[in-house]
Amino acid sequence: MVLVALLRLGDAVSRRFGLPVPGSFLGFLYLLSVLSFMREIPRALTSASAWLLNHLTLFLLPSLVAAAVGLRLVADAAVLLVVSGSLVTVLMALGCGTVVSVLTRRWADTGDD
């Protein structure tokens, strides 16, 4: 009941003030603030969230279907997507490798074990 109330509160605030933020996100922030003041998570929320996390892939299926449909629409830009995606991947790998090697050298120079 509380989860639905916080969702509805977020929707109402978002609609009332014309915020560009979805009401469900505001409801999530309200839930986060309520839970941060509590000492422990309620048992009902723990069991509900455990079930949702165990079945998370079911909630991702609509997004995957939308992505698959969208891929048919961007068939003309497939080469651009592959090339730019590969370039970004290579640049990120080089950047991460550089950061790891610098941190490894610094850690080795300090002699900490």
Biopython code that builds the backbone (N, CA, C, O; Angstrom):
import numpy as np
from Bio.PDB.StructureBuilder import StructureBuilder

atoms = [
    (1, "MET", "N", (0.817, -1.188, 0.000)),
    (1, "MET", "CA", (0.000, 0.000, 0.000)),
    (1, "MET", "C", (0.861, 1.252, 0.000)),
    (1, "MET", "O", (0.578, 2.225, -0.699)),
    (2, "VAL", "N", (1.919, 1.202, 0.802)),
    (2, "VAL", "CA", (2.803, 2.367, 0.906)),
    (2, "VAL", "C", (3.516, 2.616, -0.416)),
    (2, "VAL", "O", (3.685, 3.764, -0.825)),
    (3, "LEU", "N", (3.937, 1.536, -1.093)),
    (3, "LEU", "CA", (4.613, 1.703, -2.381)),
    (3, "LEU", "C", (3.699, 2.363, -3.409)),
    (3, "LEU", "O", (4.122, 3.255, -4.144)),
    (4, "VAL", "N", (2.456, 1.923, -3.457)),
    (4, "VAL", "CA", (1.499, 2.513, -4.389)),
    (4, "VAL", "C", (1.222, 3.964, -4.013)),
    (4, "VAL", "O", (1.100, 4.817, -4.892)),
    (5, "ALA", "N", (1.123, 4.251, -2.724)),
    (5, "ALA", "CA", (0.882, 5.628, -2.276)),
    (5, "ALA", "C", (2.038, 6.546, -2.666)),
    (5, "ALA", "O", (1.817, 7.674, -3.108)),
    (6, "LEU", "N", (3.268, 6.065, -2.503)),
    (6, "LEU", "CA", (4.424, 6.884, -2.880)),
    (6, "LEU", "C", (4.497, 7.077, -4.395)),
    (6, "LEU", "O", (4.891, 8.145, -4.865)),
    (7, "LEU", "N", (4.124, 6.061, -5.152)),
    (7, "LEU", "CA", (4.072, 6.184, -6.607)),
    (7, "LEU", "C", (3.042, 7.222, -7.013)),
    (7, "LEU", "O", (3.320, 8.090, -7.841)),
    (8, "ARG", "N", (1.865, 7.135, -6.438)),
    (8, "ARG", "CA", (0.807, 8.097, -6.767)),
    (8, "ARG", "C", (1.175, 9.517, -6.340)),
    (8, "ARG", "O", (0.857, 10.481, -7.035)),
    (9, "LEU", "N", (1.848, 9.640, -5.191)),
    (9, "LEU", "CA", (2.303, 10.949, -4.735)),
    (9, "LEU", "C", (3.305, 11.535, -5.729)),
    (9, "LEU", "O", (3.228, 12.716, -6.068)),
    (10, "GLY", "N", (4.231, 10.719, -6.190)),
    (10, "GLY", "CA", (5.200, 11.181, -7.179)),
    (10, "GLY", "C", (4.536, 11.604, -8.472)),
    (10, "GLY", "O", (4.907, 12.620, -9.060)),
    (11, "ASP", "N", (3.543, 10.823, -8.927)),
    (11, "ASP", "CA", (2.801, 11.181, -10.143)),
    (11, "ASP", "C", (2.059, 12.507, -9.966)),
    (11, "ASP", "O", (2.054, 13.354, -10.859)),
    (12, "ALA", "N", (1.439, 12.671, -8.807)),
    (12, "ALA", "CA", (0.671, 13.894, -8.552)),
    (12, "ALA", "C", (1.577, 15.120, -8.503)),
    (12, "ALA", "O", (1.241, 16.163, -9.064)),
    (13, "VAL", "N", (2.715, 15.000, -7.839)),
    (13, "VAL", "CA", (3.645, 16.135, -7.737)),
    (13, "VAL", "C", (4.204, 16.478, -9.108)),
    (13, "VAL", "O", (4.297, 17.650, -9.472)),
    (14, "SER", "N", (4.578, 15.453, -9.870)),
    (14, "SER", "CA", (5.128, 15.691, -11.198)),
    (14, "SER", "C", (4.115, 16.367, -12.113)),
    (14, "SER", "O", (4.460, 17.285, -12.856)),
    (15, "ARG", "N", (2.870, 15.915, -12.059)),
    (15, "ARG", "CA", (1.819, 16.495, -12.893)),
    (15, "ARG", "C", (1.445, 17.901, -12.427)),
    (15, "ARG", "O", (1.238, 18.797, -13.245)),
    (16, "ARG", "N", (1.360, 18.088, -11.111)),
    (16, "ARG", "CA", (0.925, 19.383, -10.555)),
    (16, "ARG", "C", (1.897, 20.501, -10.879)),
    (16, "ARG", "O", (1.489, 21.603, -11.246)),
    (17, "PHE", "N", (3.194, 20.213, -10.742)),
    (17, "PHE", "CA", (4.200, 21.249, -10.965)),
    (17, "PHE", "C", (4.786, 21.216, -12.376)),
    (17, "PHE", "O", (5.655, 22.024, -12.704)),
    (18, "GLY", "N", (4.319, 20.300, -13.202)),
    (18, "GLY", "CA", (4.796, 20.222, -14.582)),
    (18, "GLY", "C", (6.276, 19.902, -14.677)),
    (18, "GLY", "O", (6.974, 20.423, -15.548)),
    (19, "LEU", "N", (6.755, 19.052, -13.790)),
    (19, "LEU", "CA", (8.175, 18.705, -13.771)),
    (19, "LEU", "C", (8.520, 17.791, -14.936)),
    (19, "LEU", "O", (7.698, 16.971, -15.342)),
    (20, "PRO", "N", (9.733, 17.922, -15.482)),
    (20, "PRO", "CA", (10.137, 17.042, -16.576)),
    (20, "PRO", "C", (10.614, 15.672, -16.087)),
    (20, "PRO", "O", (11.184, 14.900, -16.859)),
    (21, "VAL", "N", (10.383, 15.374, -14.822)),
    (21, "VAL", "CA", (10.806, 14.113, -14.212)),
    (21, "VAL", "C", (9.568, 13.221, -14.078)),
    (21, "VAL", "O", (8.518, 13.690, -13.639)),
    (22, "PRO", "N", (9.680, 11.932, -14.454)),
    (22, "PRO", "CA", (8.520, 11.042, -14.307)),
    (22, "PRO", "C", (8.100, 10.893, -12.845)),
    (22, "PRO", "O", (8.934, 10.913, -11.939)),
    (23, "GLY", "N", (6.817, 10.745, -12.639)),
    (23, "GLY", "CA", (6.306, 10.597, -11.282)),
    (23, "GLY", "C", (6.818, 9.355, -10.590)),
    (23, "GLY", "O", (6.991, 9.352, -9.371)),
    (24, "SER", "N", (7.066, 8.285, -11.357)),
    (24, "SER", "CA", (7.581, 7.056, -10.748)),
    (24, "SER", "C", (8.979, 7.278, -10.177)),
    (24, "SER", "O", (9.338, 6.685, -9.159)),
    (25, "PHE", "N", (9.771, 8.136, -10.834)),
    (25, "PHE", "CA", (11.100, 8.444, -10.304)),
    (25, "PHE", "C", (10.992, 9.247, -9.010)),
    (25, "PHE", "O", (11.737, 9.003, -8.061)),
    (26, "LEU", "N", (10.075, 10.195, -8.973)),
    (26, "LEU", "CA", (9.862, 10.951, -7.737)),
    (26, "LEU", "C", (9.379, 10.028, -6.623)),
    (26, "LEU", "O", (9.807, 10.156, -5.476)),
    (27, "GLY", "N", (8.490, 9.099, -6.961)),
    (27, "GLY", "CA", (8.034, 8.130, -5.972)),
    (27, "GLY", "C", (9.173, 7.286, -5.445)),
    (27, "GLY", "O", (9.224, 6.975, -4.255)),
    (28, "PHE", "N", (10.094, 6.910, -6.331)),
    (28, "PHE", "CA", (11.280, 6.163, -5.907)),
    (28, "PHE", "C", (12.128, 6.998, -4.954)),
    (28, "PHE", "O", (12.630, 6.479, -3.957)),
    (29, "LEU", "N", (12.292, 8.275, -5.249)),
    (29, "LEU", "CA", (13.061, 9.146, -4.352)),
    (29, "LEU", "C", (12.371, 9.286, -2.996)),
    (29, "LEU", "O", (13.037, 9.324, -1.962)),
    (30, "TYR", "N", (11.038, 9.362, -2.996)),
    (30, "TYR", "CA", (10.307, 9.415, -1.730)),
    (30, "TYR", "C", (10.528, 8.127, -0.941)),
    (30, "TYR", "O", (10.741, 8.164, 0.271)),
    (31, "LEU", "N", (10.475, 6.987, -1.634)),
    (31, "LEU", "CA", (10.714, 5.699, -0.974)),
    (31, "LEU", "C", (12.122, 5.644, -0.401)),
    (31, "LEU", "O", (12.321, 5.170, 0.717)),
    (32, "LEU", "N", (13.091, 6.123, -1.155)),
    (32, "LEU", "CA", (14.470, 6.138, -0.682)),
    (32, "LEU", "C", (14.614, 6.998, 0.565)),
    (32, "LEU", "O", (15.314, 6.621, 1.505)),
    (33, "SER", "N", (13.957, 8.146, 0.577)),
    (33, "SER", "CA", (14.057, 9.014, 1.756)),
    (33, "SER", "C", (13.354, 8.386, 2.964)),
    (33, "SER", "O", (13.846, 8.502, 4.087)),
    (34, "VAL", "N", (12.218, 7.727, 2.750)),
    (34, "VAL", "CA", (11.528, 7.065, 3.857)),
    (34, "VAL", "C", (12.386, 5.929, 4.415)),
    (34, "VAL", "O", (12.523, 5.793, 5.630)),
    (35, "LEU", "N", (12.962, 5.116, 3.531)),
    (35, "LEU", "CA", (13.769, 3.979, 3.976)),
    (35, "LEU", "C", (15.068, 4.417, 4.637)),
    (35, "LEU", "O", (15.601, 3.696, 5.480)),
    (36, "SER", "N", (15.585, 5.583, 4.273)),
    (36, "SER", "CA", (16.836, 6.040, 4.879)),
    (36, "SER", "C", (16.639, 6.431, 6.348)),
    (36, "SER", "O", (17.591, 6.415, 7.128)),
    (37, "PHE", "N", (15.410, 6.780, 6.721)),
    (37, "PHE", "CA", (15.146, 7.139, 8.108)),
    (37, "PHE", "C", (14.754, 5.941, 8.964)),
    (37, "PHE", "O", (14.723, 6.036, 10.191)),
    (38, "MET", "N", (14.457, 4.828, 8.328)),
    (38, "MET", "CA", (14.070, 3.629, 9.075)),
    (38, "MET", "C", (15.313, 2.846, 9.479)),
    (38, "MET", "O", (16.332, 2.893, 8.791)),
    (39, "ARG", "N", (15.231, 2.145, 10.564)),
    (39, "ARG", "CA", (16.368, 1.346, 11.047)),
    (39, "ARG", "C", (16.508, 0.045, 10.278)),
    (39, "ARG", "O", (17.625, -0.427, 10.065)),
    (40, "GLU", "N", (15.398, -0.541, 9.858)),
    (40, "GLU", "CA", (15.450, -1.784, 9.093)),
    (40, "GLU", "C", (14.353, -1.775, 8.041)),
    (40, "GLU", "O", (13.358, -1.061, 8.161)),
    (41, "ILE", "N", (14.554, -2.575, 7.022)),
    (41, "ILE", "CA", (13.589, -2.639, 5.927)),
    (41, "ILE", "C", (12.422, -3.524, 6.359)),
    (41, "ILE", "O", (12.644, -4.599, 6.916)),
    (42, "PRO", "N", (11.192, -3.093, 6.116)),
    (42, "PRO", "CA", (10.032, -3.905, 6.488)),
    (42, "PRO", "C", (10.052, -5.276, 5.803)),
    (42, "PRO", "O", (10.521, -5.407, 4.672)),
    (43, "ARG", "N", (9.544, -6.280, 6.493)),
    (43, "ARG", "CA", (9.562, -7.657, 5.987)),
    (43, "ARG", "C", (8.806, -7.777, 4.667)),
    (43, "ARG", "O", (9.255, -8.483, 3.763)),
    (44, "ALA", "N", (7.671, -7.100, 4.543)),
    (44, "ALA", "CA", (6.885, -7.182, 3.308)),
    (44, "ALA", "C", (7.675, -6.643, 2.120)),
    (44, "ALA", "O", (7.616, -7.206, 1.027)),
    (45, "LEU", "N", (8.404, -5.569, 2.328)),
    (45, "LEU", "CA", (9.210, -4.996, 1.258)),
    (45, "LEU", "C", (10.377, -5.911, 0.903)),
    (45, "LEU", "O", (10.745, -6.027, -0.266)),
    (46, "THR", "N", (10.950, -6.551, 1.896)),
    (46, "THR", "CA", (12.062, -7.465, 1.647)),
    (46, "THR", "C", (11.617, -8.638, 0.784)),
    (46, "THR", "O", (12.307, -9.004, -0.168)),
    (47, "SER", "N", (10.472, -9.229, 1.109)),
    (47, "SER", "CA", (10.008, -10.377, 0.320)),
    (47, "SER", "C", (9.578, -9.959, -1.080)),
    (47, "SER", "O", (9.839, -10.676, -2.046)),
    (48, "ALA", "N", (8.928, -8.817, -1.202)),
    (48, "ALA", "CA", (8.507, -8.352, -2.526)),
    (48, "ALA", "C", (9.706, -8.010, -3.392)),
    (48, "ALA", "O", (9.731, -8.358, -4.573)),
    (49, "SER", "N", (10.698, -7.339, -2.833)),
    (49, "SER", "CA", (11.868, -6.968, -3.626)),
    (49, "SER", "C", (12.691, -8.190, -3.996)),
    (49, "SER", "O", (13.299, -8.212, -5.066)),
    (50, "ALA", "N", (12.731, -9.216, -3.136)),
    (50, "ALA", "CA", (13.459, -10.437, -3.471)),
    (50, "ALA", "C", (12.824, -11.118, -4.677)),
    (50, "ALA", "O", (13.537, -11.583, -5.566)),
    (51, "TRP", "N", (11.495, -11.183, -4.723)),
    (51, "TRP", "CA", (10.827, -11.791, -5.865)),
    (51, "TRP", "C", (11.092, -10.982, -7.131)),
    (51, "TRP", "O", (11.376, -11.550, -8.186)),
    (52, "LEU", "N", (10.999, -9.657, -7.027)),
    (52, "LEU", "CA", (11.221, -8.810, -8.200)),
    (52, "LEU", "C", (12.651, -8.944, -8.725)),
    (52, "LEU", "O", (12.861, -8.991, -9.937)),
    (53, "LEU", "N", (13.622, -9.004, -7.836)),
    (53, "LEU", "CA", (15.007, -9.148, -8.273)),
    (53, "LEU", "C", (15.267, -10.518, -8.891)),
    (53, "LEU", "O", (16.065, -10.634, -9.821)),
    (54, "ASN", "N", (14.604, -11.554, -8.385)),
    (54, "ASN", "CA", (14.760, -12.883, -8.964)),
    (54, "ASN", "C", (14.165, -12.977, -10.366)),
    (54, "ASN", "O", (14.618, -13.782, -11.180)),
    (55, "HIS", "N", (13.170, -12.173, -10.647)),
    (55, "HIS", "CA", (12.501, -12.207, -11.949)),
    (55, "HIS", "C", (12.746, -10.922, -12.746)),
    (55, "HIS", "O", (11.896, -10.506, -13.533)),
    (56, "LEU", "N", (13.878, -10.311, -12.545)),
    (56, "LEU", "CA", (14.194, -9.037, -13.191)),
    (56, "LEU", "C", (14.214, -9.144, -14.712)),
    (56, "LEU", "O", (13.859, -8.190, -15.406)),
    (57, "THR", "N", (14.625, -10.295, -15.233)),
    (57, "THR", "CA", (14.684, -10.442, -16.692)),
    (57, "THR", "C", (13.312, -10.311, -17.331)),
    (57, "THR", "O", (13.209, -9.858, -18.471)),
    (58, "LEU", "N", (12.252, -10.698, -16.623)),
    (58, "LEU", "CA", (10.906, -10.540, -17.173)),
    (58, "LEU", "C", (10.560, -9.070, -17.383)),
    (58, "LEU", "O", (9.829, -8.729, -18.313)),
    (59, "PHE", "N", (11.083, -8.204, -16.526)),
    (59, "PHE", "CA", (10.795, -6.778, -16.645)),
    (59, "PHE", "C", (11.649, -6.118, -17.715)),
    (59, "PHE", "O", (11.329, -5.021, -18.174)),
    (60, "LEU", "N", (12.740, -6.778, -18.120)),
    (60, "LEU", "CA", (13.591, -6.227, -19.164)),
    (60, "LEU", "C", (13.133, -6.630, -20.564)),
    (60, "LEU", "O", (13.564, -6.030, -21.549)),
    (61, "LEU", "N", (12.269, -7.635, -20.666)),
    (61, "LEU", "CA", (11.826, -8.098, -21.974)),
    (61, "LEU", "C", (11.163, -7.013, -22.819)),
    (61, "LEU", "O", (11.470, -6.928, -24.008)),
    (62, "PRO", "N", (10.275, -6.180, -22.281)),
    (62, "PRO", "CA", (9.690, -5.128, -23.127)),
    (62, "PRO", "C", (10.743, -4.179, -23.706)),
    (62, "PRO", "O", (10.608, -3.729, -24.844)),
    (63, "SER", "N", (11.771, -3.878, -22.947)),
    (63, "SER", "CA", (12.831, -3.016, -23.452)),
    (63, "SER", "C", (13.603, -3.701, -24.569)),
    (63, "SER", "O", (13.979, -3.067, -25.554)),
    (64, "LEU", "N", (13.835, -4.989, -24.411)),
    (64, "LEU", "CA", (14.548, -5.733, -25.444)),
    (64, "LEU", "C", (13.735, -5.828, -26.726)),
    (64, "LEU", "O", (14.286, -5.736, -27.823)),
    (65, "VAL", "N", (12.437, -6.011, -26.594)),
    (65, "VAL", "CA", (11.583, -6.058, -27.776)),
    (65, "VAL", "C", (11.581, -4.709, -28.480)),
    (65, "VAL", "O", (11.653, -4.647, -29.707)),
    (66, "ALA", "N", (11.499, -3.629, -27.710)),
    (66, "ALA", "CA", (11.535, -2.296, -28.308)),
    (66, "ALA", "C", (12.868, -2.049, -29.010)),
    (66, "ALA", "O", (12.898, -1.438, -30.079)),
    (67, "ALA", "N", (13.961, -2.514, -28.427)),
    (67, "ALA", "CA", (15.269, -2.353, -29.060)),
    (67, "ALA", "C", (15.346, -3.152, -30.353)),
    (67, "ALA", "O", (15.903, -2.680, -31.344)),
    (68, "ALA", "N", (14.791, -4.362, -30.348)),
    (68, "ALA", "CA", (14.816, -5.184, -31.557)),
    (68, "ALA", "C", (13.986, -4.546, -32.672)),
    (68, "ALA", "O", (14.389, -4.566, -33.835)),
    (69, "VAL", "N", (12.848, -3.990, -32.324)),
    (69, "VAL", "CA", (12.025, -3.305, -33.316)),
    (69, "VAL", "C", (12.751, -2.066, -33.820)),
    (69, "VAL", "O", (12.722, -1.763, -35.012)),
    (70, "GLY", "N", (13.398, -1.355, -32.909)),
    (70, "GLY", "CA", (14.137, -0.153, -33.298)),
    (70, "GLY", "C", (15.317, -0.463, -34.201)),
    (70, "GLY", "O", (15.685, 0.356, -35.043)),
    (71, "LEU", "N", (15.907, -1.627, -34.035)),
    (71, "LEU", "CA", (17.038, -1.991, -34.888)),
    (71, "LEU", "C", (16.614, -2.151, -36.343)),
    (71, "LEU", "O", (17.392, -1.866, -37.254)),
    (72, "ARG", "N", (15.394, -2.602, -36.560)),
    (72, "ARG", "CA", (14.919, -2.700, -37.945)),
    (72, "ARG", "C", (14.774, -1.313, -38.567)),
    (72, "ARG", "O", (14.932, -1.150, -39.777)),
    (73, "LEU", "N", (14.476, -0.329, -37.747)),
    (73, "LEU", "CA", (14.284, 1.024, -38.262)),
    (73, "LEU", "C", (15.601, 1.717, -38.579)),
    (73, "LEU", "O", (15.630, 2.664, -39.366)),
    (74, "VAL", "N", (16.691, 1.253, -37.974)),
    (74, "VAL", "CA", (17.984, 1.914, -38.190)),
    (74, "VAL", "C", (18.921, 1.051, -39.027)),
    (74, "VAL", "O", (20.141, 1.148, -38.893)),
    (75, "ALA", "N", (18.364, 0.215, -39.880)),
    (75, "ALA", "CA", (19.194, -0.668, -40.701)),
    (75, "ALA", "C", (20.119, 0.141, -41.615)),
    (75, "ALA", "O", (21.222, -0.303, -41.935)),
    (76, "ASP", "N", (19.674, 1.315, -42.030)),
    (76, "ASP", "CA", (20.514, 2.148, -42.898)),
    (76, "ASP", "C", (21.741, 2.659, -42.151)),
    (76, "ASP", "O", (22.781, 2.897, -42.766)),
    (77, "ALA", "N", (21.636, 2.829, -40.848)),
    (77, "ALA", "CA", (22.747, 3.372, -40.068)),
    (77, "ALA", "C", (23.530, 2.273, -39.350)),
    (77, "ALA", "O", (24.289, 2.569, -38.427)),
    (78, "ALA", "N", (23.364, 1.013, -39.755)),
    (78, "ALA", "CA", (24.016, -0.095, -39.059)),
    (78, "ALA", "C", (25.537, 0.017, -39.127)),
    (78, "ALA", "O", (26.220, -0.229, -38.133)),
    (79, "VAL", "N", (26.067, 0.383, -40.279)),
    (79, "VAL", "CA", (27.525, 0.502, -40.413)),
    (79, "VAL", "C", (28.040, 1.603, -39.495)),
    (79, "VAL", "O", (29.058, 1.427, -38.826)),
    (80, "LEU", "N", (27.355, 2.720, -39.459)),
    (80, "LEU", "CA", (27.756, 3.816, -38.585)),
    (80, "LEU", "C", (27.717, 3.390, -37.121)),
    (80, "LEU", "O", (28.621, 3.719, -36.353)),
    (81, "LEU", "N", (26.676, 2.662, -36.735)),
    (81, "LEU", "CA", (26.566, 2.198, -35.351)),
    (81, "LEU", "C", (27.684, 1.221, -34.996)),
    (81, "LEU", "O", (28.245, 1.302, -33.903)),
    (82, "VAL", "N", (28.012, 0.309, -35.893)),
    (82, "VAL", "CA", (29.064, -0.674, -35.620)),
    (82, "VAL", "C", (30.418, 0.005, -35.528)),
    (82, "VAL", "O", (31.197, -0.285, -34.620)),
    (83, "VAL", "N", (30.707, 0.908, -36.461)),
    (83, "VAL", "CA", (32.002, 1.592, -36.463)),
    (83, "VAL", "C", (32.138, 2.487, -35.238)),
    (83, "VAL", "O", (33.166, 2.458, -34.562)),
    (84, "SER", "N", (31.122, 3.274, -34.948)),
    (84, "SER", "CA", (31.224, 4.169, -33.793)),
    (84, "SER", "C", (31.245, 3.379, -32.491)),
    (84, "SER", "O", (31.970, 3.737, -31.564)),
    (85, "GLY", "N", (30.458, 2.308, -32.411)),
    (85, "GLY", "CA", (30.483, 1.477, -31.216)),
    (85, "GLY", "C", (31.833, 0.815, -31.001)),
    (85, "GLY", "O", (32.308, 0.725, -29.869)),
    (86, "SER", "N", (32.456, 0.351, -32.082)),
    (86, "SER", "CA", (33.787, -0.255, -31.975)),
    (86, "SER", "C", (34.817, 0.773, -31.551)),
    (86, "SER", "O", (35.679, 0.487, -30.720)),
    (87, "LEU", "N", (34.733, 1.967, -32.117)),
    (87, "LEU", "CA", (35.676, 3.029, -31.763)),
    (87, "LEU", "C", (35.555, 3.403, -30.289)),
    (87, "LEU", "O", (36.563, 3.555, -29.599)),
    (88, "VAL", "N", (34.345, 3.546, -29.817)),
    (88, "VAL", "CA", (34.132, 3.883, -28.410)),
    (88, "VAL", "C", (34.644, 2.755, -27.518)),
    (88, "VAL", "O", (35.251, 3.020, -26.480)),
    (89, "THR", "N", (34.410, 1.515, -27.902)),
    (89, "THR", "CA", (34.886, 0.380, -27.108)),
    (89, "THR", "C", (36.403, 0.361, -27.023)),
    (89, "THR", "O", (36.959, 0.136, -25.948)),
    (90, "VAL", "N", (37.078, 0.593, -28.142)),
    (90, "VAL", "CA", (38.542, 0.607, -28.150)),
    (90, "VAL", "C", (39.072, 1.757, -27.291)),
    (90, "VAL", "O", (40.016, 1.573, -26.522)),
    (91, "LEU", "N", (38.472, 2.931, -27.419)),
    (91, "LEU", "CA", (38.920, 4.078, -26.626)),
    (91, "LEU", "C", (38.706, 3.837, -25.132)),
    (91, "LEU", "O", (39.560, 4.194, -24.321)),
    (92, "MET", "N", (37.586, 3.242, -24.768)),
    (92, "MET", "CA", (37.329, 2.950, -23.355)),
    (92, "MET", "C", (38.300, 1.899, -22.828)),
    (92, "MET", "O", (38.756, 1.997, -21.689)),
    (93, "ALA", "N", (38.622, 0.896, -23.642)),
    (93, "ALA", "CA", (39.573, -0.136, -23.216)),
    (93, "ALA", "C", (40.959, 0.472, -23.020)),
    (93, "ALA", "O", (41.646, 0.148, -22.051)),
    (94, "LEU", "N", (41.374, 1.346, -23.930)),
    (94, "LEU", "CA", (42.663, 2.010, -23.775)),
    (94, "LEU", "C", (42.691, 2.895, -22.535)),
    (94, "LEU", "O", (43.675, 2.901, -21.796)),
    (95, "GLY", "N", (41.624, 3.636, -22.309)),
    (95, "GLY", "CA", (41.558, 4.501, -21.136)),
    (95, "GLY", "C", (41.573, 3.701, -19.841)),
    (95, "GLY", "O", (42.284, 4.053, -18.900)),
    (96, "CYS", "N", (40.799, 2.635, -19.788)),
    (96, "CYS", "CA", (40.779, 1.807, -18.578)),
    (96, "CYS", "C", (42.126, 1.134, -18.357)),
    (96, "CYS", "O", (42.599, 1.052, -17.224)),
    (97, "GLY", "N", (42.746, 0.652, -19.428)),
    (97, "GLY", "CA", (44.069, 0.034, -19.306)),
    (97, "GLY", "C", (45.102, 1.012, -18.796)),
    (97, "GLY", "O", (45.951, 0.651, -17.980)),
    (98, "THR", "N", (45.041, 2.244, -19.265)),
    (98, "THR", "CA", (45.977, 3.271, -18.806)),
    (98, "THR", "C", (45.776, 3.572, -17.324)),
    (98, "THR", "O", (46.744, 3.665, -16.570)),
    (99, "VAL", "N", (44.550, 3.719, -16.918)),
    (99, "VAL", "CA", (44.264, 4.005, -15.507)),
    (99, "VAL", "C", (44.729, 2.854, -14.623)),
    (99, "VAL", "O", (45.336, 3.084, -13.577)),
    (100, "VAL", "N", (44.453, 1.631, -15.029)),
    (100, "VAL", "CA", (44.873, 0.476, -14.233)),
    (100, "VAL", "C", (46.384, 0.392, -14.147)),
    (100, "VAL", "O", (46.918, 0.115, -13.073)),
    (101, "SER", "N", (47.090, 0.623, -15.244)),
    (101, "SER", "CA", (48.565, 0.541, -15.202)),
    (101, "SER", "C", (49.157, 1.651, -14.340)),
    (101, "SER", "O", (50.124, 1.413, -13.616)),
    (102, "VAL", "N", (48.599, 2.852, -14.402)),
    (102, "VAL", "CA", (49.099, 3.949, -13.555)),
    (102, "VAL", "C", (48.856, 3.627, -12.089)),
    (102, "VAL", "O", (49.748, 3.804, -11.259)),
    (103, "LEU", "N", (47.667, 3.160, -11.765)),
    (103, "LEU", "CA", (47.380, 2.831, -10.375)),
    (103, "LEU", "C", (48.221, 1.654, -9.888)),
    (103, "LEU", "O", (48.624, 1.625, -8.725)),
    (104, "THR", "N", (48.487, 0.697, -10.751)),
    (104, "THR", "CA", (49.321, -0.441, -10.373)),
    (104, "THR", "C", (50.746, 0.007, -10.089)),
    (104, "THR", "O", (51.363, -0.440, -9.122)),
    (105, "ARG", "N", (51.269, 0.894, -10.936)),
    (105, "ARG", "CA", (52.633, 1.413, -10.710)),
    (105, "ARG", "C", (52.707, 2.209, -9.420)),
    (105, "ARG", "O", (53.673, 2.082, -8.668)),
    (106, "ARG", "N", (51.705, 3.024, -9.156)),
    (106, "ARG", "CA", (51.704, 3.811, -7.915)),
    (106, "ARG", "C", (51.622, 2.904, -6.691)),
    (106, "ARG", "O", (52.283, 3.146, -5.682)),
    (107, "TRP", "N", (50.804, 1.857, -6.792)),
    (107, "TRP", "CA", (50.669, 0.916, -5.688)),
    (107, "TRP", "C", (51.971, 0.171, -5.458)),
    (107, "TRP", "O", (52.341, -0.096, -4.315)),
    (108, "ALA", "N", (52.678, -0.174, -6.550)),
    (108, "ALA", "CA", (53.949, -0.888, -6.430)),
    (108, "ALA", "C", (55.030, 0.036, -5.871)),
    (108, "ALA", "O", (55.901, -0.426, -5.134)),
    (109, "ASP", "N", (54.995, 1.347, -6.207)),
    (109, "ASP", "CA", (55.985, 2.300, -5.727)),
    (109, "ASP", "C", (55.856, 2.562, -4.228)),
    (109, "ASP", "O", (56.849, 2.833, -3.553)),
    (110, "THR", "N", (54.638, 2.480, -3.714)),
    (110, "THR", "CA", (54.447, 2.754, -2.290)),
    (110, "THR", "C", (54.882, 1.571, -1.444)),
    (110, "THR", "O", (55.174, 1.737, -0.260)),
    (111, "GLY", "N", (54.929, 0.390, -2.023)),
    (111, "GLY", "CA", (55.398, -0.791, -1.299)),
    (111, "GLY", "C", (54.395, -1.332, -0.316)),
    (111, "GLY", "O", (54.750, -2.137, 0.546)),
    (112, "ASP", "N", (53.128, -0.904, -0.421)),
    (112, "ASP", "CA", (52.077, -1.411, 0.468)),
    (112, "ASP", "C", (51.666, -2.806, 0.025)),
    (112, "ASP", "O", (51.554, -3.076, -1.170)),
    (113, "ASP", "N", (51.444, -3.677, 0.977)),
    (113, "ASP", "CA", (50.983, -5.038, 0.624)),
    (113, "ASP", "C", (49.598, -5.263, 1.139)),
    (113, "ASP", "O", (49.036, -6.341, 0.946)),
]
sb = StructureBuilder()
sb.init_structure("model")
sb.init_model(0)
sb.init_chain("A")
sb.init_seg("    ")
for serial, (resi, resn, name, xyz) in enumerate(atoms, 1):
    if name == "N":
        sb.init_residue(resn, " ", resi, " ")
    sb.init_atom(name, np.array(xyz, "f"), 0.0, 1.0, " ", f" {name:<3s}", serial, name[0])
structure = sb.get_structure()
